[in-house]
């Protein structure tokens, strides 16, 4: 749905990419647009005057870390667009976006905290605490994260709004999907899938070590660990697999846009993250009907309802994770009962359409007509 004139809501994010907040923002914006909320996206880096579906994308075009002029370009764009609400996301939105919105004289500022690691430098923490007091609403995904934001990130309790993350229902394609990997996966092997950017916080090295533990615990069992995603840790992960002698048990597929199809052919989705807020991978696995095993990052137990919707391991110890993972693979009936319950949960609570309606209601609290 197109709108004329200035947007009511301007979403600010670092850039538009395939992962995390930078994927969520265009998804949310598209649903808000369908609800009749006039919305545009402003990126710190990225393409100029392109669209995310029917939603216009603007950019401050930051060229490097030394290009501080991007901040004043942000202020200028916000003043030109005159949004009723500036809604910021991610690190760049949290700091630069809120500062720019305040300098531009924006009436209402909303921030969504996509991270669960609130550590920062002393000066940044002071600035962030001041910005939290002048932010009208801080959105988080769970009660666990809400409590931590108040305690660890100086967010006033009365500014906290809990809106669970959301994903779009996948478009199921007709015909049979074949999972191809090189070298080919052994027929009949249990396939363990890890989805995410290959980087330290996603902790894929643990998944490689779990592979080694599985091989030691079940040497005669056929299994394979698939890594879907790209990132700076790929070479180090391949070297670790070679060092541990499990190169033949892992496959690196790179970035894929058919994750739902891959998930539905896998035995289990494994998350090994050190911290998360409400990872889209878990919600996508719920929609795919694939059992989930995850490490115990803050909020994991709340999201998976204490194990009713998936398995949360007791620790990050590789043997502990491997034992829990194989138990989940071995108890197929129990795993599929949890997967069925998870599918019902994502349709009823974690669908992007529900998330968008909750955001529209939040904006309406600030007298935004939609």
C-alpha positions, 0 to 999 in steps of 0.5 A: 500500500503506497502513501503520499507525503512524509512517512508516519514511521521511519525505521532506522537500521545499519543496513538491509541484509539477510540476517537478524535485525537487518532482515527483520526491519524490511519484513516488519516494514512491509507488514506495517505498510499492508496494515496502512501505516506509512513507513520508510527505512533509513539505513546508515549504509546501503543503497540509495532510493531503493525499495524493500517491496513497497517500502522506500529505502533511504540511506545516509551512505556512510562510506567508512568508520571515518565518515562522520558526515553520515550523522548529519545526513541522517539528521537532514533526512529525518528533518526532511521526512518529518516522521511522527515516530522514529523507530531505531534498531541494532547498534547503529540505530541505538546510538546514532539513530536516536541521537539523530532523531533527537537532534532533528526534533522528532516527537516520538522515538521507539527503539527495539533491542535486538541484542542480549549482550549489553556490555559497552564502553563507559562513555557509550554506556553514559550516552546510552543511559541518557538516551534511554530516559528520552526514548518513549518506548524500548521494545524487547522480545521476552520477559527475561530480556525486559528484566535484564534491560532494566537491570543492566542497560538502565532502561526505565521500567515504564518504557519497556514494551514486550513484543515477541519477534516474528517471521513470515510463514514460508511459501511452500514450493510445489515439487520435491526438494533435493538437498544437495551438498558436496561431497554428497551426504551419506544416504540414511544419515541423520542431518543436523542443521546449523543456520547463522552468520559464521561469527564468534557470537554464533559459536559454530566452533561448539557445533564442530566440537559436538560433531567430534563428541558424537563420533566418539559416542556413536562411532557406527552411526551415520550423521552429518552437520550442515552449516548454512551461512557465510562469515569471517569464521568459515576458514577457522571452522574448516581448519578446526574440523580438519584438526578434530578429524571430522571434515567428512562429517561437516558441510559448509553450504554458504548463504542460502535463500531456501532455508525452509526447504533445507530445514524440512529435510533435516533431522534437527536444527542446532543453535550454539549461540553465546547470546541471542534475543529471539533468533529468527532461526528458531522461529523458522525451524518452528514453521518448518516443523523441525525439532530444535536443540539450543544452548542455554542463552538468556531467554532460550528456556522462555522461548521454548517453554522450558523444553516443551517446544524444543531442547535447551541444553544444560550447559555449553560443554561439547559432550553435554550438548552432544548427549542432549542432541543425540537423545533428541534424535533418538527420541523421535516421537518426543522430538516431533511432539515438541516440533508440533507444539512449536509449529502451533506456537509460531503460528499463534504468537510469532507470526510477523503479521501478529508482530506488525499489528502489535507495533501498529498498536504501539505507534497508535499510543503516540497518537499516530493515525493509521 
